Amino acid sequence: MQDDSVIYVHNVPIHIRRLPSGDLSVWHPFNDRIRQIVEPICRHRGYWKQAYNNWIVFRPFAEDVCNALREANDT
């Protein structure tokens, strides 16, 4: 995965950024439908960073989360 990428789920951009630690920042614009998709994918694989309104996904789960988000576009 690149350091910065965008995955579209139902035409809504989800911005993925690799942090210096190797963890991922996962951010999307406010959209309840997308939140209902992203939250269960990221939950228990990272934590919600309220100050930035994004998820921080731990490095060991980075590829799994990215793959799950790509697959979510197919549903």
C-alpha positions in Angstrom: 0.0 0.0 0.0 1.1 3.5 -0.7 1.6 6.0 2.1 -1.6 7.8 1.0 -4.5 6.4 -0.9 -8.2 6.7 -1.3 -10.7 3.9 -1.4 -14.2 4.6 -2.6 -17.1 2.8 -0.9 -20.5 3.6 -2.5 -18.8 6.7 -4.2 -17.7 8.1 -0.9 -13.9 8.6 -0.5 -12.2 6.9 2.5 -8.7 8.4 3.0 -6.0 6.0 4.1 -2.7 7.3 5.3 0.2 5.3 6.6 1.7 7.0 9.8 5.4 6.9 10.6 4.7 4.2 13.2 3.3 1.9 10.4 -0.3 2.3 11.7 -3.0 3.6 9.4 -5.2 6.7 9.7 -8.6 6.0 8.2 -10.8 9.0 7.6 -14.1 9.5 5.7 -16.5 12.5 5.4 -19.5 12.3 7.7 -21.8 9.8 6.2 -23.8 7.5 8.4 -24.1 4.7 5.8 -20.3 4.7 5.4 -19.7 4.9 9.1 -21.8 1.7 9.5 -19.4 0.0 7.1 -16.1 1.4 8.3 -16.6 1.2 12.1 -17.0 -2.6 12.3 -14.0 -3.1 10.0 -11.8 -0.9 12.2 -13.2 -1.7 15.7 -10.9 -4.1 17.7 -8.2 -3.5 15.1 -7.4 0.0 16.3 -9.0 2.9 18.1 -11.1 6.0 17.3 -9.1 9.3 17.5 -11.7 11.8 18.4 -9.5 14.8 18.0 -9.1 14.1 14.2 -12.4 12.2 13.7 -10.6 9.2 12.3 -9.6 5.6 13.1 -6.1 4.6 13.9 -5.6 1.0 12.8 -2.7 -0.9 14.3 0.0 -1.9 11.8 -0.6 -5.7 12.1 -4.2 -5.2 10.8 -3.4 -2.6 8.1 -3.7 -4.8 5.1 -6.7 -6.7 6.4 -8.5 -3.4 6.9 -7.6 -2.1 3.5 -8.8 -5.3 1.9 -12.1 -5.3 3.8 -12.7 -1.7 2.8 -12.1 -2.5 -0.9 -14.4 -5.5 -0.6 -17.1 -3.3 1.0 -17.5 -1.4 -2.2 -18.8 -4.6 -3.8 -21.7 -4.9 -1.3 
